[in-house]
Amino acid sequence: MIVTKPDKLLRIVTQPDHARTASELLSLWRAGGLPAHPRRVDLLFAVREHDNGWRETDAAPRADPATGRPYTFLDLPDEFRRDLWHRGALRYADERPGAAALITRHALSLHADRRSNPDWAPLLAALDERLTEQLEAAHLDPHDLESDYRWLALADAISLRACGALDDRFESAGTRIERQGDNLAIHPFPLAGATTFAIPCRSIPDRTYESDTDLAVELASAKWTNFRVRILPLA
């Protein structure tokens, strides 16, 4: 989950909703040859589902005993994180191997610095094998995978900032991104015009949650709503 604190509340955005925002943004992208990309359908699917392993995790979120606040996507303990990335990398392996390869590539990218960690080594080795299998099943060249993955990584980075998870300036592959209040500015601008995205969220009191059950009850009673982020050219 992405947890931010506007208006003295905890605003909760699920990882799947963040990923859906990334896919919606990329579906409107008009630069870089993306509209005519030969694997555009699989790419957009992979962007939308790149955090699919979080579905179950975000459906039953946990409270951090040390802080009394919900765990976020940044601080969830490794034992749960390994499980969700194993699940997410394999979910679409049979029906969409090309998209699954991109999702697996994302998992490996996020955890590249953990290869020497004995707790992570078995999972990362298994994901290496799965990636090879998915590439073969999709008849996808590793060079094409890397070329496509830069789109996923870029869309992910933009959406994380749109959702408030990160607020730093960011630059990738010649694209600059800057948070400006409730807006997100991009240069060079890749859309047909300034566009407003509605991101689903729930807001709960910023208080100490004594248990996972306490957090679950509060979230269950919280109303689903949207907050809006406008994507516009960076001046």
Protein Blocks (a to p, Z undefined) as FASTA:
>chain_A
ZZddehhiacdddfklmmmmmmmmmmmpcghhlmmocklmmmmmmmmmmmmmmmmmmmmc
cddfklopacdfklgcfklmmmmmmmmmmmmmmmmmmlmmmmmmmmmmmmmmmmmpmklm
mmmmmmmmmmmmmmmmnopafklmmmmmmmmmmmmmmmmmmnopaccdcdeehiacddeh
jaccddddfbfbdcddddddddddddddfbfklmmmmmmmpccddddddddddZZ
